[in-house]
């Protein structure tokens, strides 16, 4: 997964919008006006933050070396995912889906 495929996947979600409120280097994807994913445009390897259930967030961090506490985010509710090839794209998309669902449910 690269930044373009990440962008396309996020924008394929119903109601998703792309913004850049933190400047030209950070893509922010929102649904219902709330952030569900943030990604650095120039990060190498690609990394992004997604919202996560607090218990699941800890579980994922213990299970996957590429999952870290959310960088510059509330570490209880956000994970940073490093796309280093250690996890299949299908799994990464599931984490994006979970984040989207958590955020979409809130109004």
Backbone as a ProteinNet text record, in pm:
[ID]
protein_1_A
[PRIMARY]
XXXXXXXXXXXXXXXXXXXXXXXXXXXXXXXXXXXXXXXXXXXXXXXXXXXXXXXXXXXXXXXXXXXXXXXXXXXXXXXXXXXXXXXXXXXXXXXXXXXXXXXXXXX
[TERTIARY]
85.7	0	89.4	55.2	126	26.9	74.6	-10.6	-129.1	-108.7	-218.6	-326.1	-284.8	-384.7	-454.7	-383.4	-445.1	-550.7	-514.4	-605.7	-730.5	-711.9	-825.2	-916.6	-857	-937.5	-1020	-957.2	-1029.1	-1143.1	-1116.2	-1218.5	-1330.7	-1309.5	-1414.9	-1522.1	-1494.2	-1589.3	-1702.5	-1827.1	-1941	-1927.1	-1938.1	-1932.6	-1793.2	-1690.7	-1553.2	-1510.8	-1435.2	-1379.7	-1232.9	-1158	-1014.4	-990.3	-912.4	-879.5	-730.9	-682.6	-542.7	-534.4	-601.5	-604.9	-471.9	-380	-251.8	-137.6	-172.7	-70.9	-60.7	25.8	32.9	97.8	152.3	223.1	140.5	19.3	-61.6	-201	-232.2	-365.9	-454.4	-573.5	-668.8	-799.1	-848.6	-974.4	-1078.3	-1195.6	-1303.1	-1431.8	-1519.1	-1657	-1742.1	-1851.6	-1936.7	-1857.1	-1755.3	-1675.4	-1574.2	-1560	-1467.3	-1357.2	-1236.7	-1119.8	-1125.7	-1103	-1086.2	-948	-871.1	-735.3	-653.3	-527.6	-430.8	-307.5	-250.4	-131	-32.7	93.9	199.9	228.1	226.8	246.5	387.8	485.1	623.9	684.6	602.3	655.5	708.6	827.1	888.3	946.2	892.5	776.3	647.9	543.6	413.3	367.6	314.4	252.8	128.7	35.6	-87.2	-146.8	-233.1	-302.5	-447.5	-497.6	-638.2	-693.8	-821.9	-890.5	-913.6	-916	-929	-994.7	-1072.2	-1125.4	-1007.2	-1013.5	-897.4	-842.5	-929.1	-880.4	-815.4	-877.3	-821.8	-690.4	-680	-557.3	-437.3	-454.5	-346.2	-313.8	-418	-400.5	-321.7	-356.3	-286.2	-140.5	-114.6	24	108.3	47.3	119.7	142.8	50	54.6	139.9	142.8	209.6	313.1	437	543.5	518.5	439.9	414.2	299.7	240.9	132.2	186.4	181.5	236.3	128.1	148.2	53.8	47.6	-69.2	-91.7	3.3	81.6	176.8	100.6	127.7	62.3	-88.7	-134.9	-278.8	-302.2	-429.6	-465.6	-430.4	-330.2	-276.7	-372	-474.5	-574.9	-665	-691.6	-789.3	-730.8	-601.6	-542.4	-416.9	-400.6	-279.8	-213	-81.6	-4.8	31.7	3.1	33.7	150.8	256.7	371.2	353.5	340.9	320.5	458.1	508.7	644.7	645.5	527.3	519.5	501	501.4	489.1	344.1	248.8	106.2	42.5	-41.5	-106.3	-199.2	-215.4	-304.1	-445.8	-491.5	-626	-641.4	-540.3	-544.3	-543.2	-459.6	-452.2	-587.6	-652	-783.8	-886.7	-876	-967.2	-949.2	-825.7	-801.8	-859.4	-848	-907.1	-1059.9	-1115.5	-1260.3	-1309.1	-1235.3	-1273	-1273.7	-1170.5	-1161.3	-1278.2	-1303.5	-1414.6	-1546.4	-1570.4	-1695.1	-1709	-1599.4	-1603.2	-1640.8	-1581.7	-1603	-1739.6	-1777.9	-1905.3	-2022.6	-2008.1	-2115.4	-2142.7	-2048	-2062.6	-2109.4	-2203.6	-2252.5	-2242.8
-118.7	0	123.8	218	344.5	457.5	579.9	694	709	680.7	694.2	587.9	462.7	358	379.3	431	465.3	574	675.4	786.8	737.5	657.5	603.8	520.3	439.5	354.2	439.5	538.2	624.9	699.5	750.5	826.6	739.2	607.6	516.9	495.1	538.1	522.6	624	581.3	673.7	795.4	914	1037	1083.3	1010.6	1047.9	1172.4	1257.2	1375.8	1389	1449	1469.3	1616.2	1642.2	1779.2	1787.2	1909.3	1931	2043.8	2026.9	2134.7	2158.8	2063.9	2076.5	2112.9	2156.7	2196.4	2098.2	2129.6	2053	1915.5	1882.7	1755.3	1646.6	1680	1583.1	1571.3	1451.9	1423.2	1383.4	1438.6	1407.4	1362.9	1248.2	1197.1	1200.2	1254.2	1272.6	1211.1	1177.7	1141.3	1210.8	1269.7	1347.8	1456.6	1510.9	1618.4	1574.1	1442.2	1388.5	1308.9	1319.3	1252	1101.4	1023.5	879	830.7	915.1	876.6	1000.4	999.8	1104.6	1035.9	1092.5	1033.3	1141.5	1116.6	1205.4	1178.4	1282.9	1266.8	1217.7	1254.1	1222.5	1113.6	1050	946.4	828.6	784.1	669.8	579.8	462.5	407.3	482.4	459.1	519.2	485	584.1	559.9	647.1	601	677.6	645.4	735.7	717	680.6	583.6	544.3	532.1	559.6	546	397.3	359.9	219.7	207.1	101.4	70.1	57.1	117.7	117.2	-22.2	-118.6	-253.5	-318.8	-300.3	-356.6	-288.4	-157.9	-84.3	-148.2	-180.2	-243	-381.1	-456.1	-590.6	-586.1	-493.1	-481.8	-441.6	-353.1	-309.9	-426.5	-515.3	-631.1	-735.5	-744.3	-847.6	-808.3	-679.6	-635.1	-526.9	-549.3	-450.4	-321.6	-328.5	-210	-123.9	-163.6	-86.6	-23.7	108.8	185.8	276.1	324.8	424.4	544.9	603.3	712.4	829.4	858.2	969.1	1100.9	1183.7	1314.5	1303.7	1188.1	1166.7	1111.3	1101.1	1036.6	888.4	844.3	710	600.6	637.2	539.4	501.8	597	577.2	572.8	598.6	606.8	521.3	455.9	380.9	441.3	433.2	464.6	332.5	322.9	203.2	235.1	157.7	171.1	66.7	111.8	20.8	-24.7	-128.8	-177.5	-312.4	-360.1	-488	-607.5	-584.6	-695.8	-741.9	-660.3	-691.9	-678.5	-775.1	-766.1	-645.2	-596.9	-482.5	-509.3	-631.2	-666.6	-632.4	-665.3	-635.8	-485.2	-414.3	-268.8	-205.9	-254.1	-202.7	-229.5	-342.6	-371.8	-269.7	-229.6	-128.8	6.3	38.6	162.8	154.2	39.3	19.3	37	-19	-7	139.3	212.6	353.6	431.3	408.2	473.9	445	317.9	279	343.3	347.8	411.4	559.6	628.1	771.3	798.3	719.6	741.4	726	638.2	615.5	734.1	827.7	945.7	1064.2	1138.2	1257.1	1377.2
0	0	0	-86.7	-90.5	-60.5	-60.8	-23.5	-118.9	-247.7	-343.8	-322	-299.6	-276.4	-141.9	-43.6	84.2	64.1	-10.4	-39.1	-111.3	-215.2	-291	-202.3	-115.7	-28.9	68.9	128.3	223	153.8	35	-36.9	-91.7	-96.1	-141.5	-34.2	87.1	197.5	180.9	203.1	190.3	283.7	225.8	304.1	341.5	298.1	334	257.1	325.2	261.7	298.2	206.3	223.7	255.8	360.1	396.9	430.3	445.4	483.4	587.4	700.7	799.7	871.5	862.4	931.9	837.6	716.4	620.4	505.3	409.5	284.9	296.9	412.6	428.3	496.5	540.7	614.7	554.8	504.8	454.6	572.5	576.4	682.4	616.1	657.9	604.7	715.4	680.8	778	726.6	820.2	790.8	896.2	854.2	945.1	1016.7	950.3	1007.7	1112.1	1132.6	1233	1164.8	1215.4	1157.4	1182.8	1074.7	1093.4	1050.1	978.8	940.4	908.4	953.2	919.6	863.5	757.6	696.8	655.7	684.1	638.6	491.8	411	266.4	232	311.6	278.7	366.3	450.1	539.2	458.4	492.9	426.9	534.7	560.4	491.7	529.5	450.9	476.9	618.3	687.7	817.8	827.9	910.2	929.3	1065.5	1112.3	1239.3	1212.7	1289.2	1283.2	1424.1	1435.6	1563.8	1589.6	1717.5	1753.2	1889.9	1908.2	2039.8	2136.2	2255.8	2346.4	2379.7	2404.2	2436.1	2314.4	2199.3	2076.6	2040	2068.2	2037.9	2108.3	2234.9	2312	2256.2	2226.1	2169.9	2038.4	1950.5	1822.1	1841.1	1934.2	1960.9	2010.5	2089.5	2140.8	2032.5	1938.1	1835.1	1713.9	1678.9	1556.9	1588.2	1545	1567.5	1490	1383	1301	1354.7	1467.2	1528.9	1656.6	1661.4	1773.8	1832	1953.9	2006.7	1913.3	1897.7	1803.4	1821.9	1719	1720.8	1723.3	1822.5	1840.3	1860	1908.1	1926.4	2066.6	2105.1	2230.3	2216.5	2288.8	2271.7	2317.2	2391	2432.6	2314.6	2226.1	2119.1	1978.1	1963	1828.9	1819.6	1704.7	1673.7	1550.4	1547.6	1427.1	1362	1233.5	1156.5	1063.8	1072.8	983.3	872.5	749.4	636.9	588.5	654.1	626.5	555.8	514.5	445.5	537.3	667.7	761.8	780.8	735	748	610.2	570.8	439.7	428.1	305.2	280.5	330.1	320.3	367.4	515.8	595.9	739.5	763.1	689.6	702.6	669.7	564.3	527.6	637.3	704.5	816.1	928.2	955.3	1058.7	1016.4	888.4	836.4	848.2	810.6	820.7	964	1059.1	1200.6	1243.7	1204.4	1239.8	1180.2	1052.7	983.6	1055.9	1089.5	1156.8	1294	1369.6	1501.5	1489.8	1395.1	1378.4	1315.5	1216.8	1148.1	1242.9	1341	1436.8	1527.8	1535.5	1622.2	1541.1	1595.3	1524.8	1614.4
[MASK]
+++++++++++++++++++++++++++++++++++++++++++++++++++++++++++++++++++++++++++++++++++++++++++++++++++++++++++

